[in-house]
């Protein structure tokens, strides 16, 4: 009896070498959520395999034809091709640092294999907008992405910034009227920026939110902490320091 294959889009999260010529790649797929696949022969030194391993760089958006067995931890890919070919993300220093950071956020946040199409669209749309957008959009995109990743993970922010509620309590995930009795909060102008970014309807609007490094740095750290407070075993992010350095 022949195995059934499925066509699905996927974003590459992590790839490691396997054996002499193959790789194991962890992908976030539209149909099955997070899955690991053996991809045979892509590291062979031959005309047929040349450049094939580059498809599995973290952040790549692919179209797959793959076998799927619910009982197995490792799946097999029959065929793959680009679903979206980046013009800048793999080559531009700033955009690459943003993409690497976003992918590491996903590595730390995605714990269960089940599919979430809305989350898949958020990931792919954000990466495509990063590729097309200007540097101001790229610099602010991680903030937008964290807020919407949190929302898709089931803990969106509640309330809004105002004179009455000028503090964002990261532990409770809501805007409140006074500083809480724990250290996990953002207040004042920084909290106002969170509300502004959380309220935009179009990616392009990120370009029109001017932030200095002195505002963006604590914002990124605070919102990353928000994820860490709500996702068990979130762990330490290695790419944050690199991103902060690149963004200046």
C-alpha positions as a printed NumPy array, in Angstrom:
array([[  0.   ,   0.   ,   0.   ],
       [  1.521,   3.327,  -1.071],
       [  1.856,   6.158,   1.426],
       [ -0.227,   9.276,   0.915],
       [  1.586,  12.57 ,   0.461],
       [  0.31 ,  15.994,   1.455],
       [  1.066,  19.387,  -0.062],
       [  1.67 ,  22.108,   2.506],
       [  3.503,  25.382,   2.895],
       [  6.179,  25.563,   5.587],
       [  8.645,  27.91 ,   7.282],
       [ 12.082,  26.544,   8.203],
       [ 12.873,  26.925,  11.918],
       [ 16.051,  24.877,  12.382],
       [ 18.252,  22.556,  10.322],
       [ 20.997,  20.141,  11.403],
       [ 23.25 ,  17.823,   9.401],
       [ 22.276,  14.154,   9.355],
       [ 24.63 ,  11.433,   8.19 ],
       [ 27.013,  12.132,   5.316],
       [ 24.63 ,  13.739,   2.84 ],
       [ 21.278,  14.505,   4.513],
       [ 19.693,  16.962,   6.946],
       [ 16.957,  16.997,   9.574],
       [ 14.896,  20.164,   9.348],
       [ 12.284,  21.388,  11.824],
       [  9.53 ,  23.267,   9.994],
       [  6.368,  25.083,  10.971],
       [  3.833,  23.8  ,   8.462],
       [  0.443,  25.183,   7.53 ],
       [ -1.245,  21.762,   7.73 ],
       [  0.478,  20.028,  10.64 ],
       [  2.088,  22.711,  12.791],
       [  5.646,  22.035,  13.929],
       [  7.199,  18.925,  12.352],
       [ 10.677,  17.484,  11.812],
       [ 11.665,  16.033,   8.433],
       [ 14.572,  14.012,   7.092],
       [ 15.644,  15.447,   3.74 ],
       [ 17.856,  12.912,   2.009],
       [ 20.832,  13.635,  -0.203],
       [ 20.687,  17.453,  -0.252],
       [ 24.315,  17.738,   0.89 ],
       [ 25.667,  15.466,  -1.827],
       [ 28.324,  16.944,  -4.099],
       [ 26.499,  16.484,  -7.388],
       [ 24.834,  18.64 , -10.034],
       [ 21.406,  17.392,  -8.989],
       [ 21.917,  18.285,  -5.301],
       [ 23.857,  21.529,  -5.773],
       [ 22.296,  24.384,  -3.795],
       [ 19.458,  22.203,  -2.459],
       [ 20.544,  22.575,   1.171],
       [ 20.111,  26.379,   0.858],
       [ 16.346,  25.813,   0.735],
       [ 16.5  ,  24.835,   4.398],
       [ 17.984,  28.025,   5.84 ],
       [ 16.015,  29.204,   8.896],
       [ 13.296,  31.595,   7.733],
       [ 12.913,  30.073,   4.263],
       [  9.289,  29.744,   3.086],
       [  8.761,  26.518,   1.16 ],
       [  6.122,  24.51 ,  -0.662],
       [  6.39 ,  20.824,   0.299],
       [  5.075,  17.503,  -0.815],
       [  5.588,  15.36 ,   2.255],
       [  4.614,  12.096,   3.872],
       [  2.868,  12.41 ,   7.224],
       [  2.474,   9.744,   9.87 ],
       [  0.939,  10.876,  13.181],
       [  2.761,   8.068,  15.012],
       [  6.247,   9.15 ,  13.924],
       [  8.457,  11.947,  15.229],
       [ 10.369,  12.196,  11.966],
       [  8.604,  12.648,   8.629],
       [  9.925,  12.469,   5.061],
       [  9.823,  15.071,   2.297],
       [  9.167,  13.826,  -1.233],
       [  9.614,  17.163,  -3.006],
       [ 10.175,  20.833,  -2.142],
       [ 10.437,  24.205,  -3.829],
       [ 10.399,  27.876,  -2.888],
       [  6.977,  29.269,  -1.996],
       [  8.464,  32.751,  -1.643],
       [ 11.944,  33.747,  -2.79 ],
       [ 13.468,  36.519,  -0.676],
       [ 15.098,  39.497,  -2.334],
       [ 16.709,  40.922,   0.822],
       [ 16.166,  38.871,   3.997],
       [ 19.087,  36.485,   3.467],
       [ 21.469,  39.231,   2.278],
       [ 20.656,  42.47 ,   4.15 ],
       [ 22.352,  42.641,   7.582],
       [ 19.464,  44.391,   9.387],
       [ 16.684,  42.312,   7.834],
       [ 18.585,  39.073,   8.386],
       [ 19.094,  39.91 ,  12.077],
       [ 15.347,  40.604,  12.418],
       [ 14.44 ,  37.332,  10.673],
       [ 16.876,  35.314,  12.817],
       [ 15.354,  36.879,  15.946],
       [ 11.788,  36.12 ,  14.823],
       [ 12.674,  32.509,  14.029],
       [ 14.355,  32.063,  17.424],
       [ 11.241,  33.484,  19.104],
       [  9.252,  30.744,  17.371],
       [ 11.751,  28.065,  18.419],
       [ 11.233,  29.119,  22.051],
       [  7.462,  29.605,  21.776],
       [  6.14 ,  26.653,  19.756],
       [  5.848,  23.667,  22.061],
       [  2.992,  21.62 ,  20.581],
       [  2.694,  20.127,  17.087],
       [ -0.914,  21.103,  16.316],
       [ -1.626,  23.359,  13.351],
       [ -2.63 ,  27.   ,  13.753],
       [ -3.291,  28.491,  10.286],
       [ -3.656,  32.032,  11.661],
       [ -0.233,  31.789,  13.297],
       [  1.225,  30.385,  10.071],
       [ -0.129,  33.367,   8.119],
       [  1.26 ,  35.77 ,  10.743],
       [  4.731,  34.224,  10.371],
       [  4.791,  34.168,   6.571],
       [  3.171,  37.606,   6.168],
       [  5.629,  39.137,   8.643],
       [  8.645,  37.621,   6.878],
       [  7.414,  38.777,   3.464],
       [  6.748,  42.296,   4.752],
       [ 10.223,  42.321,   6.291],
       [ 11.649,  41.461,   2.874],
       [  9.7  ,  44.215,   1.077],
       [  9.65 ,  46.937,   3.751],
       [ 12.017,  49.785,   4.568],
       [ 14.477,  49.834,   7.478],
       [ 12.037,  51.626,   9.804],
       [  9.496,  48.827,   9.274],
       [ 12.221,  46.2  ,   9.796],
       [ 13.363,  47.792,  13.072],
       [  9.839,  47.922,  14.523],
       [  8.646,  44.573,  13.179],
       [  9.984,  42.45 ,  16.104],
       [  7.78 ,  44.443,  18.507],
       [  4.696,  43.906,  16.328],
       [  5.575,  40.232,  15.857],
       [  5.939,  39.526,  19.592],
       [  2.553,  41.117,  20.35 ],
       [  0.769,  39.12 ,  17.647],
       [  2.644,  35.904,  18.446],
       [  1.423,  36.313,  22.029],
       [ -2.124,  36.903,  20.798],
       [ -2.075,  33.803,  18.566],
       [ -0.633,  31.817,  21.491],
       [ -3.656,  32.714,  23.614],
       [ -2.511,  35.617,  25.786],
       [ -3.237,  38.862,  23.988],
       [ -2.953,  42.186,  25.779],
       [ -6.123,  43.635,  27.326],
       [ -7.168,  47.237,  27.771],
       [ -5.493,  50.3  ,  26.311],
       [ -3.04 ,  53.002,  27.284],
       [ -4.59 ,  56.174,  28.729],
       [ -4.061,  58.713,  31.495],
       [ -6.144,  56.419,  33.699],
       [ -4.22 ,  53.274,  32.692],
       [ -0.604,  54.328,  31.967],
       [  1.065,  51.077,  33.076],
       [  1.294,  47.784,  31.182],
       [  1.376,  44.908,  33.668],
       [  3.277,  42.186,  31.781],
       [  2.358,  39.482,  34.292],
       [ -1.366,  40.144,  33.949],
       [ -1.188,  41.151,  30.28 ],
       [ -3.208,  44.325,  30.676],
       [ -2.984,  48.101,  31.041],
       [ -3.576,  49.146,  34.665],
       [ -3.79 ,  52.376,  36.656],
       [ -0.78 ,  51.902,  38.95 ],
       [  2.594,  50.192,  39.111],
       [  2.146,  46.559,  40.255],
       [  4.017,  45.052,  43.215],
       [  6.33 ,  43.033,  40.95 ],
       [  9.062,  44.135,  38.501],
       [  7.351,  42.981,  35.288],
       [  5.793,  46.124,  33.843],
       [  6.223,  48.876,  31.242],
       [  5.059,  52.399,  32.022],
       [  4.673,  55.902,  30.635],
       [  5.663,  56.711,  27.057],
       [  7.018,  53.187,  26.489],
       [  3.633,  51.69 ,  27.374],
       [  1.996,  54.176,  24.989],
       [  4.215,  52.879,  22.158],
       [  3.154,  49.277,  22.904],
       [ -0.497,  50.311,  22.586],
       [  0.226,  52.166,  19.34 ],
       [  2.028,  49.197,  17.757],
       [ -0.647,  46.783,  18.978],
       [ -3.348,  48.944,  17.374],
       [ -1.994,  49.256,  13.829],
       [ -3.907,  47.587,  10.999],
       [ -1.24 ,  47.491,   8.293],
       [  2.422,  46.532,   8.372],
       [  3.304,  49.731,   6.476],
       [  2.169,  51.745,   9.513],
       [  5.226,  50.441,  11.395],
       [  7.369,  52.739,   9.233],
       [  5.69 ,  55.819,  10.678],
       [  6.426,  55.029,  14.351],
       [  9.755,  56.748,  15.073],
       [ 11.649,  55.031,  17.904],
       [ 15.117,  55.753,  19.209],
       [ 17.423,  52.958,  20.34 ],
       [ 16.757,  54.119,  23.931],
       [ 13.045,  53.426,  23.516],
       [ 13.269,  50.315,  21.364],
       [ 15.796,  48.427,  23.532],
       [ 13.748,  48.328,  26.77 ],
       [ 10.612,  47.745,  24.706],
       [ 12.061,  44.656,  23.039],
       [ 13.359,  43.343,  26.352],
       [ 10.026,  43.995,  28.056],
       [  7.89 ,  42.359,  25.374],
       [ 10.23 ,  39.377,  25.167],
       [  9.829,  39.059,  28.933],
       [  6.054,  39.075,  28.365],
       [  6.423,  35.934,  26.238],
       [  8.765,  34.343,  28.77 ],
       [  6.28 ,  34.961,  31.596],
       [  3.51 ,  33.138,  29.728],
       [  5.329,  30.349,  27.887],
       [  6.703,  27.537,  30.093],
       [ 10.436,  26.838,  29.665],
       [ 10.861,  29.771,  27.3  ],
       [ 14.63 ,  29.818,  27.835],
       [ 17.297,  32.343,  26.942],
       [ 17.286,  34.153,  23.585],
       [ 20.723,  34.29 ,  21.956],
       [ 19.818,  36.529,  19.035],
       [ 18.475,  39.478,  21.08 ],
       [ 21.95 ,  40.921,  21.757],
       [ 22.853,  40.64 ,  18.052],
       [ 19.596,  42.32 ,  17.014],
       [ 20.092,  45.162,  19.512],
       [ 23.63 ,  45.682,  18.202],
       [ 22.548,  45.712,  14.549],
       [ 19.631,  48.089,  15.152],
       [ 21.948,  50.45 ,  17.111]])
